[in-house]
Amino acid sequence: MGIFSEPKKKDELILVFNVGSSSVDGALFEAQSSRVPKIIFSVRELIKVEEKIDIDNFLLSTIKSLETVVERVYKAGLGTPDKIFCILSSPWYVFQTRKISLKKNTPFVFTQKLADELIRKEINLFEEENALKFNDASGGVQVIELKNIKTTLNGYETAEALDQKTKELEMTIFISMSGEQVLKKIEETIGGYFHSKQIKFSSFILSFFTVVRDMYFRQENFLLVDIGGEVTDISMVKKNTLRESMSFPLGRNFLTRGVATELGCTLGEADSLISLYKDGHAEESVHAKLSLILDKLRREWLKKFQDSLANLSNDISIPSTIYIAIDKDIANFFSETIKNEQFSQYTLTESKFEVIFLDTQLLHSVVEFKEGMFCEPFLVIDSIYISRFLI
């Protein structure tokens, strides 16, 4: 289904939450018959930044922010949502595009039973690989998305592979999963205000990828960079397929902690100083100090970014177009950092990097807003994806 697909039949009121590592965002939108979502209410609650990350405390802080957002949506009194979605950003989910191959000397029939067996085996392997990531051994992990991206028989891609004979089978599937403990706490928090509503979980990477792919359909190769509070995710798309992904634990909060450490101030003071610096309102002496500190932090983040690209490349060219999802207030810092880096001098890239920040202005043609309403890009992307593909 493309982003300009056939209209759906019924208007619905949809509630969506985006749970990330710097904030929890929530929005109510009308899923119109035109498939253009109209956002009528949005709210954001920052997640408290700690000096050191403890996963248990981090989860507690995140759930606390979620509860604040849910309560504010509920008290807005704008109606009972028909459906509720929760889009998870890093580090609350993991995903992978996995390739399943089967070859036999004699022809065999590709049945639904065979497909289910092969996919179940792949899911089990993925669960084993990621069980410890969530520090959730008691509850385990749970698949939240499973999508068949591509199936080829005897080397030829086909949309109708079932019940066909072949000697060679290859399936490319997308799997995302999260910790059961994380999902349970989110469900309990939302369910405390919106009773008897099933919550559909999804991953931000899939909404990010799908919206970019369908808005820029002439472009088959690109990078997706999602910079959250604690994590930066880089995903490579080749021939309109999510191929590889890398993450490193440096996001916008890395800047806050770095400035606080260098200046011996609190995290709150550091955040304020960064804002003053960014807006050009810092005193001259403070501006000079911050320039040196932020340049050092910029180089450290850039080194991790370059290392991730090197691991992604795998002897193939790296796309030069980068779509970036990040909070608007810090977008320029990271966009300029990527644009000005010289990684292309010693690796295979298509050309100089072009960085495109997916802000609300860029997405205005496929989303509507109630008068006076503003919404963060993450929620806009999620609303477009849900309206087009999940309802």
For each residue, the residues with C-beta under 8 A, 3 or more apart:
1: 5 388 389
2: 5 214 217
3: 211 214 215 366 384 388
4: 214
5: 1 2 35 388
6:
7: 33 34 35
8: 31 33 35 391
9: 33
10: 33
11: 30 31 32 33
12: 30 31 82 83 391
13: 28 29 30 31 78 79 80 81 82
14: 28 29 30 31 37 81 82 83 84 85 383 386 387 391
15: 26 27 28 73 81 83 84 85 194
16: 26 27 29 84 85 86 87 379 382 383 386
17: 24 25 26 66 69 70 84 85 86 87 186 190
18: 24 25 26 87 89 204 376 378 379 382
19: 24 62 66 86 87 88 89 92 186
20: 23 24 25 47 89 90 92 204 228 229 378
21: 47 58 62 89 90 91 92 228 229 230 231 251 253
22: 46 47 228 229 230 251 252 253 327
23: 20 44 45 46 47 65 229 327 376
24: 17 18 19 20 44 45 47 62 65 66 68 69
25: 17 18 20 42 43 44 45 69 376 378 379
26: 15 16 17 18 42 43 44 69 70 72 73 379
27: 15 16 39 41 42 43 375 379 382 383
28: 13 14 15 39 40 41 42 73 76 78 79 81
29: 13 14 16 37 38 39 40 383 387
30: 11 12 13 14 37 38 40
31: 8 11 12 13 14 35 37 386 387 391
32: 11 35 36 37 38 368 387
33: 7 8 9 10 11
34: 7
35: 5 7 8 31 32 387 388
36: 32 366 367 368 387
37: 14 29 30 31 32 367 368 383 384 386 387
38: 29 30 32 367 368 369 370
39: 27 28 29 42 367 368 369 370 373 375 379 380 383
40: 28 29 30 78 370 373
41: 27 28 73 76 78 370 373
42: 25 26 27 28 39 373 374 375 376 379
43: 25 26 27 69 72 73
44: 23 24 25 26 69 376
45: 23 24 25 65 66 68 69 72
46: 22 23 65
47: 20 21 22 23 24 58 61 62 65 229
48: 61 65
49: 229 253 256 257 267 271
50: 53 54 57 58 61 267
51: 257 260 267
52:
53: 50 58 230
54: 50 57 58
55: 58 59 135
56: 59 60 135
57: 50 54 60 61
58: 21 47 50 53 54 55 61 62 230
59: 55 56 62 63 181 182 185
60: 56 57 63 64
61: 47 48 50 57 58 64 65
62: 19 21 24 47 58 59 65 66 92
63: 59 60 66 67 185 186 189
64: 60 61 67 68
65: 23 24 45 46 47 48 61 62 68 69
66: 17 19 24 45 62 63 69 70 186 189 190
67: 63 64 70 71 189 192
68: 24 45 64 65 71 72
69: 17 24 25 26 43 44 45 65 66 72 73
70: 17 26 66 67 73 74 189 190 192 193 194
71: 67 68 74 75 193
72: 26 43 45 68 69 75 76
73: 15 26 28 41 43 69 70 76 78 193
74: 70 71 77 193 194
75: 71 72
76: 28 41 72 73
77: 74
78: 13 28 40 41 73
79: 13 28
80: 13 194
81: 13 14 15 28 84 194 197
82: 12 13 14
83: 12 14 15 197 200 391
84: 14 15 16 17 81 190 194 197 198 199 200
85: 14 15 16 17 199 200 201 202 382 386 390
86: 16 17 19 186 190 199 200 201 202
87: 16 17 18 19 201 202 203 204 207 378 382
88: 19 92 93 144 178 201 202 203 204
89: 18 19 20 21 92 93 204 226 228 378
90: 20 21 93 204 226 228 230 231 233 247
91: 21 230 231
92: 19 20 21 62 88 89 178 179 182
93: 88 89 90 144 176 177 178 203
94: 130 133 176 177 178
95: 145 174 175 176 177 203 205 206 245
96: 126 174 175 245
97: 149 172 173 174 241 242 243 244 245
98: 122 126 172 173 175
99: 170 171 172
100: 118 119 122 169 170 171 172 173
101: 168 169 170
102: 118 168 169 170
103: 167 168 169
104: 107 108 167
105: 167
106: 167
107: 104 165 166 167
108: 104 114 165 166 167
109: 114 163 164 165
110: 114 115 153 161 162 163 164 165 166 169
111: 114 115 162 163
112: 115 116 162
113: 116 117
114: 108 109 110 111 117 118
115: 110 111 112 118 119 162 171
116: 112 113 119 120
117: 113 114 120 121
118: 100 102 114 115 121 122 171
119: 100 115 116 122 123 146 171 173
120: 116 117 123 124
121: 117 118 124 125
122: 98 100 118 119 125 126 173 175
123: 119 120 126 127 143 146 175
124: 120 121 127 128
125: 121 122 128 129
126: 96 98 122 123 129 130 175 177
127: 123 124 130 131 140 141 143 177
128: 124 125 131
129: 125 126
130: 94 126 127 133 134 141 177
131: 127 128 134 136 137 140 141
132: 135 137
133: 94 130
134: 130 131 141 178 179 181 182
135: 55 56 132 179
136: 131 139 140 141 179 180 181 182
137: 131 132 140
138: 181
139: 136 179 180 181 184
140: 127 131 136 137 179 180
141: 127 130 131 134 136 177 178 179 180
142: 177 178 179 180 183
143: 123 127 146 175 176 177
144: 88 93 176 177 178 183 201 202 203
145: 95 174 175 176 201 202 203 206
146: 119 123 143 173 174 175
147: 173 174 206
148: 151 171 172 173
149: 97 172 173 174 241 242
150: 157 171 172 241
151: 148 157 158 159 161 169 170 171 172
152: 155 156 157 158 168 169 170 171
153: 110 156 158 161 164 166 168 169
154: 166 167 168
155: 152 168
156: 152 153
157: 150 151 152
158: 151 152 153 161 164
159: 151
160: 164
161: 110 151 153 158 164 169
162: 110 111 112 115
163: 109 110 111
164: 109 110 153 158 160 161
165: 107 108 109 110
166: 107 108 110 153 154 169
167: 103 104 105 106 107 108 154
168: 101 102 103 152 153 154 155
169: 100 101 102 103 110 151 152 153 161 166
170: 99 100 101 102 151 152
171: 99 100 115 118 119 148 150 151 152
172: 97 98 99 100 148 149 150 151 241
173: 97 98 100 119 122 146 147 148 149
174: 95 96 97 145 146 147 149 206 242
175: 95 96 98 122 123 126 143 145 146
176: 93 94 95 143 144 145 202 203 205 206
177: 93 94 95 126 127 130 141 142 143 144
178: 88 92 93 94 134 141 142 144 182 183 201
179: 92 134 135 136 139 140 141 142 182 183
180: 136 139 140 141 142 183 184
181: 59 134 136 138 139 184 185
182: 59 92 134 136 178 179 185 186
183: 142 144 178 179 180 186 187 201
184: 139 180 181 187 188
185: 59 63 181 182 188 189
186: 17 19 63 66 86 182 183 189 190 199 201
187: 183 184 190 191 199
188: 184 185 191 192
189: 63 66 67 70 185 186 192
190: 17 66 70 84 86 186 187 193 194 197 199
191: 187 188 194 195 197 199
192: 67 70 188 189
193: 70 71 73 74 190
194: 15 70 74 80 81 84 190 191 197
195: 191
196:
197: 81 83 84 190 191 194
198: 84
199: 84 85 86 186 187 190 191
200: 83 84 85 86 390
201: 85 86 87 88 144 145 178 183 186
202: 85 86 87 88 144 145 176 206 207 385 386 390
203: 87 88 93 95 144 145 176 206 207
204: 18 20 87 88 89 90 207 208 226 325 378 381 382
205: 95 176 208 209 224 226 233 235 242 245
206: 95 145 147 174 176 202 203 209 210 385
207: 87 202 203 204 210 211 381 382 384 385 386
208: 204 205 211 212 224 226 323 325 358 381
209: 205 206 212 213 224 235 237 242
210: 206 207 213 214 385 388 389
211: 3 207 208 214 215 358 363 381 384 385
212: 208 209 215 216 222 224 237 323 358
213: 209 210 216 217 237 240
214: 2 3 4 210 211 217 388
215: 3 211 212 363 366
216: 212 213 219 222
217: 2 213 214
218:
219: 216 222 321
220: 237 238 239 240
221: 237 238 239 319 321 350
222: 212 216 219 237 319 321 322 323
223: 234 235 236 237 318 319 321 322 323
224: 205 208 209 212 233 234 235 236 237 322 323 325
225: 232 233 234 235 322 323 324 325 326 334 338
226: 89 90 204 205 208 232 233 235 324 325 326
227: 232 251 252 324 325 326 330 334
228: 20 21 22 89 90 231 232 233 251 252
229: 20 21 22 23 47 49 251 252 253
230: 21 22 53 58 90 91 249 251 253 254
231: 21 90 91 228 247 248 249 250 251
232: 225 226 227 228 247 248 250 251 301 304 305 308
233: 90 205 224 225 226 228 245 246 247
234: 223 224 225 245 246 247 305 308 309 312
235: 205 209 223 224 225 226 242 243 244 245
236: 223 224 242 243 244 245 312 318 319
237: 209 212 213 220 221 222 223 224 240 241 242 243 319
238: 220 221 241 243 316 319
239: 220 221
240: 213 220 237
241: 97 149 150 172 237 238
242: 97 149 174 205 209 235 236 237 245
243: 97 235 236 237 238
244: 97 235 236 312 314
245: 95 96 97 205 233 234 235 236 242 312
246: 233 234 308 309 311 312
247: 90 231 232 233 234 308
248: 231 232 304 305 307 308
249: 230 231
250: 231 232 254 300 301 304
251: 21 22 227 228 229 230 231 232 254
252: 22 227 228 229 255 256 326 327 330
253: 21 22 49 229 230 256 257
254: 230 250 251 257 258 297 300 301
255: 252 258 259 274 294 297 330 333
256: 49 252 253 259 260 267 270 271 274
257: 49 51 253 254 260 261 267 270
258: 254 255 261 262 293 294 296 297 300
259: 255 256 262 263 265 270 273 274 290 293 294 297
260: 51 256 257 263 264 265 266 267 269 270
261: 257 258 264
262: 258 259 289 293
263: 259 260 269 270 273 289 293
264: 260 261
265: 259 260 269 270 273
266: 260 269 270
267: 49 50 51 256 257 260 270 271
268: 271 272
269: 260 263 265 266 272 273
270: 256 257 259 260 263 265 266 267 273 274
271: 49 256 267 268 274 275
272: 268 269 275 276
273: 259 263 265 269 270 276 277 282 286 290
274: 255 256 259 270 271 277 278 290 294
275: 271 272 278 279 329
276: 272 273 279 281 282 286
277: 273 274 280 282 286 287 290 291 294
278: 274 275 329 330 332 333
279: 275 276
280: 277
281: 276
282: 273 276 277 286 287 290
283: 286 287
284: 287 288
285: 288 289
286: 273 276 277 282 283 289 290
287: 277 282 283 284 290 291
288: 284 285 291 292
289: 262 263 285 286 292 293
290: 259 273 274 277 282 286 287 293 294
291: 277 287 288 294 295
292: 288 289 295 296
293: 258 259 262 263 289 290 296 297
294: 255 258 259 274 277 290 291 297 298 333
295: 291 292 298 299
296: 258 292 293 299 300
297: 254 255 258 259 293 294 300 301
298: 294 295 301 302 333 337
299: 295 296 302 303
300: 250 254 258 296 297 303 304
301: 232 250 254 297 298 304 305 334 337
302: 298 299 305 306 337 338 341
303: 299 300 306 307
304: 232 248 250 300 301 307 308
305: 232 234 248 301 302 308 309 337 338 341 343
306: 302 303 309 310 341 343
307: 248 303 304 310 311
308: 232 234 246 247 248 304 305 311 312
309: 234 246 305 306 312 313 318 343 347
310: 306 307 313 347
311: 246 307 308 314
312: 234 236 244 245 246 308 309 318
313: 309 310 316 317 318 347 348
314: 244 311
315: 348
316: 238 313 348
317: 313 348 349 350
318: 223 236 309 312 313 347 348 349 350
319: 221 222 223 236 237 238 322 349 350
320: 344 349 350 351 352 353 354
321: 219 221 222 223 353 354 356
322: 222 223 224 225 319 338 353 354 355 356
323: 208 212 222 223 224 225 356 358
324: 225 226 227 331 334 335 338 355 356 357 358
325: 204 208 224 225 226 227 358 377 378 381
326: 225 226 227 252 330 331 334 357 377
327: 22 23 252 330 331 376
328: 331 359 376 377
329: 275 278
330: 227 252 255 278 326 327 333 334
331: 324 326 327 328 334 335 357 359
332: 278 335 336
333: 255 278 294 298 330 336 337
334: 225 227 301 324 326 330 331 337 338
335: 324 331 332 338 339 355 357
336: 332 333 339 340
337: 298 301 302 305 333 334 340 341
338: 225 302 305 322 324 334 335 341 353 355
339: 335 336 353 355
340: 336 337
341: 302 305 306 337 338 353
342: 345
343: 305 306 309 346 347 349
344: 320 347 349 351 352 353
345: 342
346: 343
347: 309 310 313 318 343 344
348: 313 315 316 317 318
349: 317 318 319 320 343 344 352 353
350: 221 317 318 319 320
351: 320 344 354
352: 320 344 349
353: 320 321 322 338 339 341 344 349
354: 320 321 322 351
355: 322 324 335 338 339
356: 321 322 323 324 362
357: 324 326 331 335 362 377
358: 208 211 212 323 324 325 362 363 377 381
359: 328 331 362 363 377
360: 363 364 367 369 374 375 377 380
361: 364
362: 356 357 358 359
363: 211 215 358 359 360 366 367 377 380 381 384
364: 360 361 367
365:
366: 3 36 215 363 384
367: 36 37 38 39 360 363 364 380 383 384
368: 32 36 37 38 39
369: 38 39 360 373 374 375
370: 38 39 40 41 373
371:
372:
373: 39 40 41 42 369 370
374: 42 360 369
375: 27 39 42 360 369 379 380 383
376: 18 23 25 42 44 327 328 379 380
377: 325 326 328 357 358 359 360 363 380 381
378: 18 20 25 87 89 204 325 381 382
379: 16 18 25 26 27 39 42 375 376 382 383
380: 39 360 363 367 375 376 377 383 384
381: 204 207 208 211 325 358 363 377 378 384 385
382: 16 18 27 85 87 204 207 378 379 385 386
383: 14 16 27 29 37 39 367 375 379 380 386 387
384: 3 37 207 211 363 366 367 380 381 387 388
385: 202 206 207 210 211 381 382 388 389 390
386: 14 16 31 37 85 202 207 382 383 389 390 391
387: 14 29 31 32 35 36 37 383 384 390 391
388: 1 3 5 35 210 214 384 385
389: 1 210 385 386
390: 85 200 202 385 386 387
391: 8 12 14 31 83 386 387
